[in-house]
């Protein structure tokens, strides 16, 4: 029997003899799906930040501020953006495992063993290593292309995986 025929026969046998009550194997998600979800999340983060920035800018345009206050306000705005963007990912990963972009693409971040949402501490580790993975020309994402569970450096550090969810 040729290798191709044997593979087909094994696939049919697996479909016929699989216990329907057994949980299905997770479908690990690759680089393209994850990148699109991340881009959608970045768009949400930045659109909210722009809207808040415009509102604050309009409010301050009618006020007479002392000369040194503008630099302080820029620093406060930068800190607010950092907290907002970090909190966005941390809260989503630690509660449901899905950001709005993940939900739209039917994927979620979860614990690699139990497939439950990440604890907050591991979500923080994932976010820190996600940032570090991008620094050396996005080299920290290359393992996603070769790992059997499609995990990047940030997933390995946080012991997490990204799996597909049921669209229903």
N, C-alpha and C positions, 0 to 999 in steps of 0.2 A: 504494500500500500504506500503510495507516495506521501510525502510530508504534508502536502496541501490537503489531500483527501483525509488523512488522519486528523488534521486540525479541525476540519469541518465536522467530521464524525464526532470528535470529542466535544465540540461546541453544541451539537444537537443533543448528545447524551447528557450534557450538563443541564441544558434547558429542560429536558424531560425528567431527569432524576433529582432536580433541586427541590428541596422542601419549601413549599410556598410560605410557611410560617417563619422560616429563617430570615433574619434581616439581610437585606441586599448589601453587597459590598459597596463601600463608598466610592463615588466617582471623584477622584482628585482633580482639581482644576489647574489648568496651565497658565502660562505667562500672559497670553493675549486676553483671556477673559478677566483675569485679575487686574491687568493694566487698564482695561476699559472701565471696570468698576471703580478703580482708584481715581481715574480721570473724572468720572462723574462725581465722586465724592469731593474732589478738589474744586470742581465747579460750584458745588453747593456751598462749600466752605467760603470760597472767595466771593460768591454773589451775596451771601449774608454779610460778609465783612465789608464789601463795597457799599451795600445799603446802609449799614450802621455808620460807616465812615462819612457817607454823604449827609446823613441826618445829623451827625455830630458836627460836621463842617458847617452846615447851614445854621445850626444853633450857635456856634461860636462866631459866625460871620456877623451876627448882630450885637455881639458883646465886644467891649473894648478891653483887650487883655494886655497885661504888662509884657514888656519885651522878652523876658526870660522864660515865660510860661510856655511858649510854643514848643521849645525843645523838650520840655517835660511832658507835654501832651503827646508828642510824637512817640516818646519812650513808653508812655502808658498805653497808647494805641498798639504799639508793637507787642507789648506784653499781653494785652487783651486778645490780639490775634493769635498769639502762641497758645494761650490758655484755651481759646475757643477751638482751634484746630486740633490740639492734642486731646482735649476733652471729648470732641466729636468722635474720634476713633476709639478712645479708651472706654467711653460709656457704651458705645455700640458693641464693641467686641466683648465686654464683660457682662452685658445683659442678654442680648439676643444672639450675639455672634455675627450680626449682619449690620452693615452700614446701609443707608438708602441705596447706594450704588450696588452693593452686594445683593440686596433684595431684588433690585431690578433685573439683575443678571442671574438670579437664582443660585447664589453661592453663599457660603458662610464660613467664618473662621471658627475653629473649635479645637478642643484638646485632642491630641494625636491618638490617645488611647481610648478615652471614654466618649468622644464626640459630643462633649458638652461645651457650653461657652467657657472662655478662658477666665480664670480668676483675675482680678484687677492687677495684681502684682505681675502676672505673666503677660497681661495685655501691655503693661508699661515696658516690660523687657522687649516685647515684639515691636512696639513703636520705636524704641531707642535703636534696636538693631535694624529696623526698616530704614531709618535715617542713615545709619552707618553703612548699610548695604549699598546705598545710592552714591556714596562719596567717591569710591574708586571707580568711576566711570560705569556705575551700575553693575559692577562685577559680582556683588553679593546676590544678584538675582539669577546669575547663570546656573546655579544648581537646580533651579526649577526645571530647566530643560533636560536634565539628566537623572534626577532623583526619581525613584520609583513611586514616591508619594508626592512628587512635584513640590518639594519644599525648598525655599530659599534660606539664606543664612538667618534671617529674622525668624522664620518658622522653626528652624532647628534650635535656635537659642531659647525660644519660648515654648518648645515642645507642642507646636500647633500644626494643623493642616488646614487647607482650604478645600471644602467639598461642595459638590452640587447638592441642591435641595429640590424637593418636589415642587414643581410650579403651582400645584393646587394649593 
